[in-house]
């Protein structure tokens, strides 16, 4: 199964960088292409076209507790989650438009590994709870890649 892992985030906004950090940890350690994006606009669609499966790692605004990790399906995006907000077009909208325009070229399986964050102010380091979540998120993505 042709798989891509995409880490999304802004390296200058503290916890919002968590998706990038998880993807960096995975590079060369999974049987998947690994890539990075700083926005959730149509670049996401361009990156995932032609893959059977996409695993997207991104920050979400605090829902319950910083550091919590959620594995979501595309349908979940349209219901109850708010991603970090530093992106020009939200992830759900980009993916929905991708399916409408490209249909079968889009992955049949998209999972989103969403990590709850507490601080998206300017800064280069993640908060402690989010840092602690990174190895856990890496293991979750590895399991997702290995599952058929």
C-alpha positions as CSV (number, residue, x, y, z in Angstrom):
1,X,0.0,0.0,0.0
2,X,1.5,3.3,-1.1
3,X,1.5,5.5,2.0
4,X,2.5,9.1,2.8
5,X,3.0,10.7,6.2
6,X,2.6,14.4,6.3
7,X,3.6,16.6,9.3
8,X,1.8,19.9,9.3
9,X,2.7,22.9,11.5
10,X,4.5,26.2,11.9
11,X,8.0,25.9,13.2
12,X,7.8,29.4,14.8
13,X,4.6,28.9,16.8
14,X,5.5,26.7,19.7
15,X,3.1,23.7,20.0
16,X,1.9,24.2,16.4
17,X,5.2,22.7,15.3
18,X,4.3,19.3,16.8
19,X,3.2,17.8,13.4
20,X,6.6,18.7,11.9
21,X,8.4,17.3,14.9
22,X,6.6,14.0,14.7
23,X,7.2,13.7,11.0
24,X,10.9,14.5,11.5
25,X,11.2,11.6,14.0
26,X,9.6,9.3,11.5
27,X,11.8,10.1,8.5
28,X,13.7,7.0,7.5
29,X,12.0,4.9,10.1
30,X,8.8,3.9,8.4
31,X,7.8,2.3,5.1
32,X,6.2,5.4,3.8
33,X,7.1,8.7,2.2
34,X,7.4,11.4,4.8
35,X,6.9,15.1,4.0
36,X,6.3,18.4,5.7
37,X,3.9,21.3,5.2
38,X,3.4,24.6,6.9
39,X,-0.2,25.1,5.9
40,X,-3.3,23.0,5.3
41,X,-4.3,24.7,2.0
42,X,-4.4,22.9,-1.3
43,X,-0.7,21.9,-0.9
44,X,-2.1,19.0,1.3
45,X,-4.1,17.7,-1.6
46,X,-1.1,18.0,-4.0
47,X,1.0,16.0,-1.6
48,X,-1.5,13.1,-1.0
49,X,-2.7,12.6,-4.6
50,X,-1.9,9.2,-6.0
51,X,-1.4,7.6,-2.6
52,X,-3.5,4.7,-1.3
53,X,-3.2,6.0,2.3
54,X,-2.3,9.3,3.9
55,X,-1.5,9.9,7.6
56,X,-1.5,13.5,8.5
57,X,-0.1,14.7,11.8
58,X,-1.3,18.1,13.0
59,X,-2.0,20.2,16.1
60,X,-5.5,20.8,17.4
61,X,-6.6,23.4,19.8
62,X,-7.1,22.3,23.4
63,X,-10.3,20.3,23.7
64,X,-9.6,18.4,26.9
65,X,-5.9,18.3,27.8
66,X,-2.7,19.4,26.1
67,X,-0.8,16.3,24.9
68,X,-3.8,14.2,24.3
69,X,-3.7,12.4,20.9
70,X,-6.6,11.6,18.7
71,X,-6.7,9.4,15.6
72,X,-9.4,10.7,13.4
73,X,-11.0,9.8,10.1
74,X,-11.9,12.4,7.5
75,X,-15.5,12.4,8.6
76,X,-14.4,13.4,12.1
77,X,-12.9,16.6,10.7
78,X,-16.2,18.0,9.7
79,X,-17.9,17.4,13.0
80,X,-16.1,18.5,16.1
81,X,-12.4,19.3,15.9
82,X,-10.7,22.7,15.5
83,X,-7.2,22.6,14.2
84,X,-4.7,25.0,15.5
85,X,-5.8,27.9,13.3
86,X,-2.5,29.1,12.0
87,X,-3.4,27.8,8.5
88,X,-4.9,29.7,5.7
89,X,-7.5,27.0,4.7
90,X,-8.5,24.4,7.2
91,X,-7.7,20.7,6.7
92,X,-11.2,19.5,6.5
93,X,-12.1,22.0,3.7
94,X,-8.9,21.1,1.7
95,X,-9.6,17.4,1.9
96,X,-13.2,17.8,1.0
97,X,-12.4,19.9,-2.0
98,X,-9.7,17.4,-3.0
99,X,-12.3,14.6,-3.1
100,X,-14.7,16.7,-5.1
101,X,-12.1,17.7,-7.7
102,X,-9.9,14.6,-7.9
103,X,-12.1,11.8,-6.7
104,X,-10.3,8.5,-7.2
105,X,-6.9,10.1,-7.3
106,X,-7.3,10.9,-3.6
107,X,-6.3,8.3,-1.0
108,X,-9.0,5.8,0.0
109,X,-7.7,5.9,3.6
110,X,-6.8,9.1,5.4
111,X,-6.1,9.2,9.1
112,X,-5.3,12.3,11.0
113,X,-3.2,12.0,14.2
114,X,-4.2,15.2,16.0
115,X,-2.3,16.3,19.1
116,X,-3.9,18.7,21.5
117,X,-1.8,21.8,22.1
118,X,-1.9,24.6,24.7
119,X,0.5,27.3,23.3
120,X,0.6,28.5,19.7
121,X,2.3,31.8,20.5
122,X,5.6,32.7,18.9
123,X,8.4,30.4,20.1
124,X,10.6,27.6,19.0
125,X,9.9,25.0,21.7
126,X,6.8,22.9,22.4
127,X,5.3,23.0,25.9
128,X,6.2,20.2,28.2
129,X,3.0,18.2,27.8
130,X,3.2,18.4,24.0
131,X,6.9,17.4,24.0
132,X,5.9,14.3,26.0
133,X,3.3,13.4,23.5
134,X,5.7,13.4,20.5
135,X,7.1,9.8,21.1
136,X,3.6,8.5,21.7
137,X,2.4,10.1,18.4
138,X,5.4,8.6,16.6
139,X,4.5,5.1,17.8
140,X,0.8,5.6,16.8
141,X,1.9,6.7,13.3
142,X,4.3,3.7,13.0
143,X,1.4,1.3,13.9
144,X,-0.9,3.0,11.4
145,X,1.8,2.7,8.7
146,X,2.3,-1.0,9.5
147,X,-1.4,-1.9,9.5
148,X,-2.9,-3.0,6.3
